[in-house]
Amino acid sequence: MTSKKTVVIFWITTTILFLFEGVLPALTSQTEMAKEGIRHLGYPEYFGVTLTVFKIIGALVLILPFVPKRVKEWAYAGFAFDFIFATVSLLMVDGFDLMSIFPLFFLGILTISYVSFHQMDFKKA
């Protein structure tokens, strides 16, 4: 039996991820500020577009309840890689500061979402 607390934690953390990794990139990825951020890290512009597409797909996969558990596992892994490599990129380019480790905050939220996801009972495998 899944506790109500676990379900609430799952939906709060997953909604945060959906908003910041799906909705926000969809709305801001083509702004000059976002493009400059990609250039600043040394990545080509097409990388930003590709990353945005995968973030939107991953966010939808996490939030939609009918998506199979195995597919959700891939989305969780993709976001974990995204947050880890974002941290590494920022540390290499900008050095150590609060903004360089900010993606680790979202890695923490992702971890809480992942753990609570596995604590819930799902009928779909």
C-alpha positions as CSV (number, residue, x, y, z in Angstrom):
1,M,0.0,0.0,0.0
2,T,1.3,3.4,-0.9
3,S,1.2,6.1,1.7
4,K,-0.5,9.4,0.8
5,K,2.7,11.2,1.8
6,T,4.7,9.3,-0.8
7,V,2.2,10.1,-3.5
8,V,2.2,13.8,-2.5
9,I,6.0,13.9,-2.5
10,F,6.1,12.2,-5.9
11,W,3.7,14.6,-7.5
12,I,5.3,17.8,-6.0
13,T,8.9,16.8,-7.0
14,T,7.8,15.5,-10.5
15,T,5.7,18.7,-11.1
16,I,8.8,20.8,-10.2
17,L,10.8,18.8,-12.7
18,F,8.1,19.1,-15.3
19,L,7.9,22.9,-15.0
20,F,11.7,23.6,-14.9
21,E,12.8,20.9,-17.3
22,G,9.9,20.8,-19.7
23,V,7.8,23.9,-19.7
24,L,10.5,26.5,-19.0
25,P,12.9,25.2,-21.8
26,A,10.0,25.0,-24.2
27,L,9.2,28.7,-23.6
28,T,12.7,30.1,-23.4
29,S,15.0,27.9,-25.5
30,Q,15.0,30.3,-28.5
31,T,15.7,33.5,-26.5
32,E,19.0,35.2,-27.0
33,M,19.9,34.6,-23.4
34,A,19.4,30.8,-23.7
35,K,21.4,30.8,-26.9
36,E,24.2,32.8,-25.3
37,G,24.3,30.3,-22.4
38,I,24.9,27.4,-24.8
39,R,27.6,29.4,-26.7
40,H,29.2,30.4,-23.4
41,L,29.7,26.7,-22.5
42,G,31.3,26.1,-25.9
43,Y,28.4,24.0,-27.3
44,P,27.1,24.6,-30.9
45,E,23.6,26.1,-31.2
46,Y,22.0,22.9,-32.4
47,F,23.0,21.2,-29.2
48,G,20.6,23.6,-27.3
49,V,17.8,22.8,-29.6
50,T,18.4,19.0,-29.3
51,L,18.7,19.3,-25.5
52,T,15.4,21.2,-25.3
53,V,13.6,18.6,-27.4
54,F,14.8,15.8,-25.2
55,K,14.0,17.7,-22.0
56,I,10.4,18.3,-23.1
57,I,10.0,14.6,-24.1
58,G,11.6,13.5,-20.8
59,A,9.4,15.8,-18.7
60,L,6.2,14.5,-20.5
61,V,7.3,11.0,-19.9
62,L,7.7,11.6,-16.1
63,I,4.4,13.4,-15.7
64,L,2.1,11.2,-17.8
65,P,0.8,8.4,-15.7
66,F,0.2,6.0,-18.6
67,V,3.8,5.8,-19.7
68,P,5.4,2.4,-18.9
69,K,7.7,2.2,-15.9
70,R,10.7,1.2,-18.1
71,V,10.4,4.3,-20.2
72,K,10.2,6.5,-17.1
73,E,13.5,4.8,-16.0
74,W,15.2,6.1,-19.1
75,A,13.8,9.6,-18.5
76,Y,15.1,9.6,-15.0
77,A,18.5,8.5,-16.2
78,G,18.6,11.1,-19.0
79,F,17.8,13.9,-16.5
80,A,20.5,12.6,-14.1
81,F,23.1,12.7,-16.9
82,D,21.8,16.2,-17.9
83,F,22.2,17.6,-14.3
84,I,25.6,15.9,-13.8
85,F,27.0,17.1,-17.1
86,A,25.5,20.6,-16.7
87,T,27.4,20.8,-13.4
88,V,30.6,19.6,-14.9
89,S,30.3,22.0,-17.9
90,L,29.6,25.0,-15.6
91,L,32.5,24.1,-13.3
92,M,34.9,23.7,-16.2
93,V,33.9,27.0,-17.8
94,D,33.0,29.3,-14.8
95,G,34.8,27.6,-11.9
96,F,33.2,26.9,-8.6
97,D,30.4,29.2,-7.6
98,L,26.7,28.8,-6.5
99,M,25.4,28.8,-10.1
100,S,27.9,26.1,-11.1
101,I,26.5,23.6,-8.6
102,F,22.8,24.7,-9.1
103,P,22.0,21.7,-11.3
104,L,22.8,19.5,-8.3
105,F,19.8,21.0,-6.6
106,F,17.6,19.6,-9.4
107,L,19.5,16.3,-9.2
108,G,18.3,16.2,-5.6
109,I,14.7,16.8,-6.6
110,L,15.1,14.2,-9.3
111,T,16.3,11.7,-6.7
112,I,13.4,12.3,-4.4
113,S,11.0,11.9,-7.3
114,Y,12.7,8.7,-8.4
115,V,12.7,7.2,-4.9
116,S,9.1,8.1,-4.3
117,F,8.1,6.8,-7.8
118,H,9.5,3.4,-6.8
119,Q,7.8,3.4,-3.4
120,M,4.4,3.8,-5.1
121,D,2.5,0.8,-6.2
122,F,2.0,0.7,-10.0
123,K,0.0,-1.7,-11.9
124,K,1.9,-1.0,-15.2
125,A,5.4,-2.4,-15.5
